[in-house]
Amino acid sequence: MMTMTMTSEPPVRSSYLSGNYEPIQSEVTADLQIIAGVIPQDLNGVFARNGANPRFEPKGRYHWFDGDGMIHAVEFGNGSATYRNRYVRTAALAADLDAGECLAAGILEPPDFSRAEGPYKDTANTDLVFHAGQLLAVWWLGGEPHVVRLPDLETLGVQSHDGKRTCGLSAHPKLDMHTGELMWIDHQPFPPYLTYGVISATGELVHQTPIDLPGARLQHDLAITPNYSILMDMSMMFEPSALARGKVKLGFYPDTPSRFGLIPRFGTNEDIRWFDAEPMFMYHTVNAWESGDEVVLVGCRIDQPFTDAAPSSADRVPAIANLRLAPAFHEWRFNVRTGTCRERQLDDVYAEFPRMDNRLLGRASQFSYHQRCAETSTLLFDGVVKYDYLNGCAAQTHSYETGWFGGETVFAPRDGSTSEDDGYLITFVVHEGTGESELHVLDAQRIADAPVCRLSIAQRVPTGYHTWWVDAASVANQRPL
């Protein structure tokens, strides 16, 4: 077993507060200037990206996941582009602003279970999803979804789902674009350790059920198919006895299989079928679908998540605290007839933050776009890898120029798009040395080519997390809080 204990020590300034990660305080609106290429006329909508951006000096030791949520967005229309960035106005940020300082410590400090708001600060800094006419900013530890209006990025308030949701809503809910339903999880360090639910196409909470797990788990993602949702019970977990003493002790147990649970979309704990797999941890799934007797899942698997157990000193991979980020493209096949699991690694390139054409989420898909990890101590992406799943995972790669690092790409279908990769990849790209920031638009069918266009941004865009694309028609038909 490998463990990580989080206890109180004198703070050391984190490398995730400098370079591409250094927070900014300005909130601006500015038209973007073309550096190269032409803005496509058939690209109309808003590209948005969430991320951590501390408003005040962190209290205690800082973890990259701690900072206040800030959304950076670019609105495309009729061949022009406008950039905006705004903080997500959470209750926690409002309290900090009133106090003039950061009030809550982050996840590297002992959790304060006496806080009515929860042991940690809900920053809404992690992910974005556009559902039922609203853009929602959500937090990885399961907080309140915050409704953010497009294109001006004003925070309208919390989406409580009429008070029916009795827990938080974690990052990476899954939107079935065929039904409009949103599947979600919430995880806690105390029972129920996992909750699963469904929100209807009109934004109504229609299903919520607790899931039995042996103890507290570090959860992050799920996957969906037309008939199932796929939940996880991985080999990295929190020790309940330590949590009871107000401490966080995270361990990886290589002798304990990871488990995947197939639950019918509107099922309960009694309906889950668990499948054992090799020990591992996974931040992000790519997609899942049904194929005959099998349910297929593809994602970014980490076989050894702790830095003190790296295979060799020559294996240079980024890390956050002492969690090692060495994810590789992987496939699992769960046979619902025999109850067995087959798995295989699809590639050995370290790549994360995978994205695909959201129109096919939960259905068989051919392409996905992964951000290639640079050989640096912090998580930086030096290129994009496009995998062709149906052709032996053949890969195309787009590499950024030396010194430039990109963020998560999003797939934006071109107006009138009818095929899976008929559209664009969009991402922010930043120069590590100078802080110069650009927006790059790539042709999704030919990502190895030079960008379709490069746009200059008037300020530095810090490295962040997850993205979403909202087409112009959806922007025009947003639903108020």
C-alpha positions in Angstrom: 0.0 0.0 0.0 1.2 3.5 -0.8 -0.3 6.4 1.2 -0.4 10.1 1.3 -1.1 11.9 4.6 -2.3 15.5 4.6 -1.4 17.3 7.8 -0.6 20.8 8.9 2.9 22.1 8.1 4.4 25.5 7.4 3.2 26.5 3.9 5.5 26.3 1.0 4.5 28.3 -2.1 3.2 25.9 -4.7 4.6 25.7 -8.2 0.9 25.9 -9.2 0.9 29.6 -8.3 3.6 30.6 -10.8 4.4 30.5 -14.5 1.4 29.5 -16.5 -0.6 29.0 -13.3 0.0 32.4 -11.7 -3.5 33.8 -11.0 -4.8 37.1 -12.5 -7.2 39.5 -11.0 -8.4 41.5 -14.0 -11.8 40.8 -15.7 -11.8 42.1 -19.2 -13.8 42.1 -22.4 -11.9 42.5 -25.7 -12.1 41.7 -29.3 -9.4 39.2 -30.4 -6.9 40.1 -33.1 -6.0 37.6 -35.9 -2.3 36.6 -35.9 -2.6 34.0 -38.6 -5.4 32.4 -40.7 -9.1 33.4 -40.9 -11.9 32.9 -38.3 -14.2 30.4 -39.9 -17.6 31.8 -40.9 -19.3 28.5 -39.9 -18.1 28.7 -36.3 -20.8 30.5 -34.3 -21.2 30.1 -30.5 -19.3 30.4 -27.3 -16.2 28.5 -26.2 -15.8 28.5 -22.4 -13.2 27.1 -20.0 -13.2 26.9 -16.2 -10.2 26.9 -13.9 -8.7 27.7 -10.5 -7.7 31.3 -9.9 -7.3 32.3 -6.3 -8.6 35.8 -5.5 -6.6 36.1 -2.3 -3.3 34.6 -1.1 -4.2 31.0 -0.2 -4.6 30.0 3.5 -2.0 27.3 4.3 -0.6 25.0 1.6 -2.1 25.4 -1.8 -3.3 22.7 -4.1 -4.0 23.4 -7.8 -7.6 22.3 -7.2 -8.2 24.9 -4.5 -8.5 28.3 -6.3 -11.6 30.3 -7.0 -13.4 29.5 -10.2 -12.7 31.8 -13.1 -14.3 31.2 -16.6 -12.5 32.4 -19.7 -14.7 32.4 -22.8 -14.6 33.4 -26.5 -17.7 34.3 -28.4 -17.6 33.6 -32.2 -20.0 35.1 -34.6 -19.9 36.1 -38.3 -16.2 35.7 -38.5 -15.3 37.7 -35.4 -14.3 36.7 -31.9 -14.6 38.4 -28.5 -12.8 37.3 -25.3 -14.2 37.7 -21.7 -13.2 36.4 -18.3 -15.1 36.5 -15.0 -15.0 34.9 -11.6 -17.7 32.5 -10.7 -19.5 34.5 -8.0 -19.9 31.8 -5.3 -21.0 32.3 -1.7 -17.5 31.4 -0.6 -15.9 34.0 -2.9 -18.4 36.6 -1.6 -17.4 35.8 2.0 -13.7 36.2 1.1 -14.4 39.5 -0.6 -16.2 40.8 2.5 -13.3 39.7 4.8 -10.6 40.8 2.4 -8.8 37.5 2.7 -9.2 33.8 1.9 -11.2 32.3 4.8 -11.0 28.6 4.0 -7.9 26.3 3.8 -7.5 23.9 0.9 -7.4 20.2 0.5 -3.8 19.8 1.7 -4.8 21.0 5.1 -6.8 19.0 7.7 -10.6 19.1 6.8 -12.8 21.3 9.0 -15.9 19.2 9.4 -17.4 21.8 11.7 -18.0 24.2 8.8 -21.7 24.4 7.9 -20.7 24.9 4.2 -18.7 21.6 4.3 -15.0 20.9 5.1 -13.7 22.6 2.0 -14.5 25.7 0.0 -17.0 25.2 -2.9 -15.3 27.1 -5.7 -17.3 25.9 -8.8 -13.9 25.9 -10.5 -13.7 22.6 -12.3 -16.1 21.8 -15.1 -18.8 23.2 -17.3 -21.9 21.6 -18.9 -24.7 23.2 -20.8 -27.9 21.6 -19.8 -31.6 22.5 -20.0 -30.8 25.9 -21.4 -28.2 26.8 -18.7 -24.4 26.8 -18.5 -23.5 25.2 -15.1 -20.1 25.6 -13.4 -19.5 22.6 -11.1 -16.9 21.6 -8.5 -15.0 18.3 -8.4 -15.7 17.6 -4.7 -19.5 17.9 -5.2 -20.8 21.4 -4.6 -23.7 23.5 -5.9 -24.0 24.0 -9.7 -23.7 27.7 -10.5 -25.7 29.1 -13.4 -23.5 31.3 -15.6 -25.1 33.4 -18.4 -23.6 33.6 -21.9 -21.9 35.5 -23.4 -21.3 38.0 -20.5 -20.4 35.3 -17.9 -22.5 36.8 -15.2 -23.2 34.3 -12.3 -27.0 34.2 -11.9 -27.0 32.0 -8.8 -27.2 28.4 -7.7 -29.3 25.8 -9.6 -30.8 23.9 -6.6 -33.2 21.7 -8.7 -36.1 22.9 -6.6 -34.5 21.7 -3.5 -35.0 18.0 -4.5 -31.3 17.3 -4.7 -30.1 16.4 -1.1 -26.4 16.5 -1.8 -23.9 18.2 -4.0 -23.3 17.6 -7.7 -19.7 16.7 -8.7 -17.7 17.6 -11.8 -18.2 15.7 -15.0 -21.9 15.0 -15.2 -22.8 13.3 -18.4 -25.2 14.8 -21.0 -27.1 12.4 -23.2 -27.8 14.6 -26.2 -30.3 12.1 -27.6 -32.6 12.3 -24.6 -31.4 15.6 -23.0 -30.9 13.8 -19.6 -28.0 14.6 -17.4 -26.5 11.8 -15.2 -24.5 12.9 -12.2 -22.7 11.7 -9.0 -21.8 13.1 -5.7 -19.1 11.7 -3.3 -18.5 12.4 0.4 -16.0 11.3 3.1 -18.9 10.0 5.1 -22.0 7.8 4.3 -23.5 7.7 1.8 -20.1 7.7 0.2 -21.6 7.9 -3.3 -24.9 9.2 -4.7 -26.1 8.8 -8.3 -28.9 10.7 -10.0 -30.6 11.8 -13.2 -31.8 15.3 -14.2 -34.4 15.5 -17.0 -34.1 17.4 -20.2 -36.2 20.2 -18.7 -33.9 20.5 -15.6 -36.0 18.5 -13.1 -34.3 16.1 -10.7 -36.1 12.8 -11.5 -33.8 10.2 -9.9 -31.5 10.2 -6.9 -30.2 7.1 -5.1 -27.4 6.3 -2.6 -24.8 3.7 -3.7 -23.2 1.4 -1.1 -19.4 1.4 -1.1 -17.1 -0.1 1.5 -15.7 3.3 2.4 -14.8 6.8 1.2 -13.3 6.9 -2.3 -11.7 9.6 -4.4 -14.2 9.8 -7.2 -14.0 12.1 -10.2 -15.9 10.9 -13.2 -18.5 8.4 -14.6 -19.7 7.2 -18.0 -23.0 6.5 -19.7 -24.6 4.3 -22.4 -28.2 4.4 -23.5 -29.1 1.8 -20.8 -26.5 2.1 -18.1 -24.4 4.5 -16.1 -20.9 3.3 -15.2 -19.8 4.0 -11.6 -16.3 3.4 -10.1 -14.8 1.9 -6.9 -11.1 2.3 -7.6 -8.0 1.1 -5.7 -7.1 4.5 -4.4 -9.2 5.5 -1.4 -9.5 7.4 1.8 -9.1 5.7 5.2 -12.3 6.2 7.2 -10.5 5.9 10.5 -8.3 8.8 9.6 -11.3 10.9 8.5 -12.9 10.2 11.8 -9.9 11.8 13.5 -10.2 14.9 11.2 -7.3 13.8 9.0 -7.1 12.9 5.3 -5.1 9.8 4.5 -5.2 8.7 0.9 -3.9 5.3 0.0 -3.4 3.2 -3.1 -3.9 -0.5 -2.6 -2.4 -2.4 -5.5 -3.7 -5.7 -4.1 -7.3 -4.5 -4.2 -9.0 -4.7 -7.6 -10.8 -1.7 -9.0 -14.5 -2.2 -9.6 -16.8 -0.8 -12.2 -20.5 -0.8 -11.5 -23.1 -0.9 -14.3 -26.3 0.6 -13.0 -29.5 1.0 -15.1 -30.1 4.7 -15.9 -32.9 4.8 -13.4 -31.7 1.9 -11.2 -30.9 1.7 -7.5 -28.0 0.2 -5.5 -29.7 -3.2 -5.7 -29.6 -3.2 -9.5 -25.8 -2.6 -9.8 -23.6 -5.3 -11.4 -20.0 -4.9 -10.3 -17.0 -6.0 -12.5 -13.5 -6.4 -11.1 -10.6 -4.9 -13.0 -6.9 -4.4 -12.5 -5.9 -1.9 -9.7 -5.7 1.6 -11.0 -7.0 5.2 -10.7 -8.7 7.3 -13.4 -9.5 11.0 -13.4 -11.3 11.1 -16.8 -13.3 8.7 -18.9 -13.6 9.3 -22.7 -16.8 7.5 -23.7 -18.8 4.2 -23.3 -21.2 2.3 -25.5 -23.0 -1.0 -25.8 -21.8 -3.7 -28.3 -23.8 -7.0 -28.2 -23.3 -8.6 -24.8 -20.6 -6.1 -23.9 -20.4 -2.6 -22.5 -17.3 -0.8 -23.7 -15.5 1.9 -21.7 -12.5 3.9 -22.8 -10.6 6.3 -20.6 -7.2 7.5 -19.2 -5.9 4.9 -16.8 -3.1 5.5 -14.2 -1.6 2.3 -13.0 0.4 3.8 -10.2 -0.8 7.2 -8.9 1.8 8.0 -6.3 5.1 9.7 -7.1 7.1 7.8 -4.5 6.3 4.6 -6.5 7.3 5.8 -10.0 8.8 3.0 -12.1 12.1 4.9 -12.5 13.7 8.3 -12.1 13.9 8.5 -15.8 10.1 8.3 -16.1 9.4 12.0 -16.0 5.8 12.7 -15.4 3.9 15.7 -13.9 2.5 15.6 -10.4 0.1 17.4 -8.3 1.2 17.2 -4.6 2.5 13.6 -4.7 -0.1 12.3 -7.0 1.6 11.1 -10.2 -0.1 12.0 -13.6 0.9 9.2 -16.0 -2.4 8.4 -17.8 -2.6 6.2 -20.8 -5.5 5.5 -23.2 -7.2 2.2 -22.0 -10.2 0.1 -22.8 -12.4 -2.1 -20.6 -15.1 -4.5 -21.9 -17.8 -5.7 -19.4 -19.7 -8.7 -20.5 -23.2 -8.5 -19.0 -23.9 -12.2 -19.9 -20.8 -13.7 -18.3 -20.0 -11.1 -15.7 -16.4 -10.8 -16.8 -14.1 -7.9 -17.7 -11.5 -7.7 -20.4 -9.1 -4.8 -20.6 -6.2 -3.6 -22.7 -4.0 -0.6 -23.1 -4.6 1.3 -26.3 -1.5 3.5 -26.3 1.5 4.3 -24.1 1.6 8.1 -24.7 0.8 10.0 -21.5 -2.2 12.2 -22.3 -5.2 13.5 -20.3 -8.2 15.8 -20.4 -9.7 13.7 -23.3 -12.6 15.2 -25.3 -14.8 13.9 -28.1 -17.8 14.9 -30.1 -20.4 15.3 -27.4 -23.2 14.5 -29.8 -22.1 10.9 -29.6 -21.5 10.6 -25.8 -22.9 7.2 -24.7 -22.9 5.9 -28.3 -20.1 4.2 -30.3 -17.6 6.8 -31.4 -14.5 6.8 -33.6 -12.5 9.8 -32.5 -11.2 11.4 -29.3 -8.8 14.2 -28.7 -6.3 13.9 -25.8 -3.9 16.6 -24.4 -0.3 15.2 -24.4 1.5 15.7 -21.1 4.9 17.5 -21.3 7.9 16.1 -19.4 7.6 18.8 -16.7 7.0 18.7 -13.0 3.6 20.4 -13.3 0.8 19.4 -15.6 1.4 21.1 -18.9 0.2 20.0 -22.4 2.6 20.3 -25.3 0.3 18.9 -28.0 -3.0 17.3 -28.9 -3.4 13.6 -29.9 -6.3 12.5 -32.0 -7.1 8.8 -31.8 -9.0 6.8 -34.4 -10.5 4.1 -32.3 -11.9 2.1 -35.2 -8.6 1.9 -37.0 -6.3 0.5 -34.4 -6.1 3.8 -32.4 -4.1 5.4 -35.2 -3.0 8.8 -34.0 -2.6 12.2 -35.5 -0.6 14.7 -33.3 -0.6 18.5 -33.2 2.5 19.8 -31.4 2.7 23.3 -30.0 5.8 25.4 -30.7 8.6 25.2 -28.2 7.7 27.0 -25.0 4.0 27.1 -25.7 1.5 24.9 -23.8 -2.2 24.4 -24.5 -5.2 23.5 -22.5 -8.1 21.2 -22.9 -9.5 21.3 -26.4 -13.2 21.3 -27.1 -14.9 19.9 -30.2 -17.1 22.5 -31.9 -19.2 21.1 -34.8 -19.2 23.5 -37.8 -22.6 24.9 -38.7 -24.5 22.2 -40.6 -22.0 19.4 -39.4 -23.3 15.9 -40.0 -20.2 13.7 -39.3 -18.3 13.0 -36.1 -15.2 15.0 -36.7 -16.7 17.6 -39.0 -15.8 20.7 -37.0 -13.1 22.4 -35.0 -10.9 22.0 -32.0 -10.5 25.1 -29.9 -8.1 25.8 -27.0 -6.1 28.5 -25.2 -2.4 28.4 -25.7 0.1 30.2 -23.5 3.9 30.8 -23.7 5.5 29.7 -20.5 8.3 32.3 -20.6 6.4 35.5 -21.6 2.8 34.8 -20.7 1.6 35.6 -24.2 -1.7 34.0 -24.7 -3.5 33.0 -27.9 -6.6 31.1 -28.9 -6.0 28.4 -31.5 -8.7 26.9 -33.8 -7.7 23.6 -35.4 -9.5 21.6 -38.2 -10.6 18.5 -36.3 -10.2 16.4 -39.4 -6.6 17.5 -39.9 -5.2 18.4 -36.5 -1.6 17.9 -37.6 -1.9 21.0 -39.9 -1.3 24.5 -38.8 -4.2 26.1 -36.9 -7.0 27.4 -39.1 -6.6 30.6 -37.1 -4.5 32.0 -34.2 -6.0 34.8 -32.2 -4.1 37.1 -29.8 -5.6 37.7 -26.3 -5.1 41.0 -24.6 -4.1 39.3 -21.2 -2.5 36.1 -19.9 -4.9 33.2 -19.6 -3.7 30.9 -16.8 -3.7 27.2 -17.3 -7.0 25.8 -16.3 -9.3 22.7 -16.5 -12.3 21.8 -18.5 -14.2 23.3 -21.5 -17.6 23.4 -23.2 -18.9 24.6 -26.5 -22.4 26.2 -26.8 -23.6 26.9 -30.3 -25.2 30.2 -31.2 -28.8 28.8 -31.2 -28.4 27.5 -27.6 -26.9 30.8 -26.5 -29.9 32.6 -27.9 -32.3 30.3 -26.1 -30.9 30.2 -22.6 -33.2 29.7 -19.7 -33.0 32.2 -16.8 -32.4 31.0 -13.2 
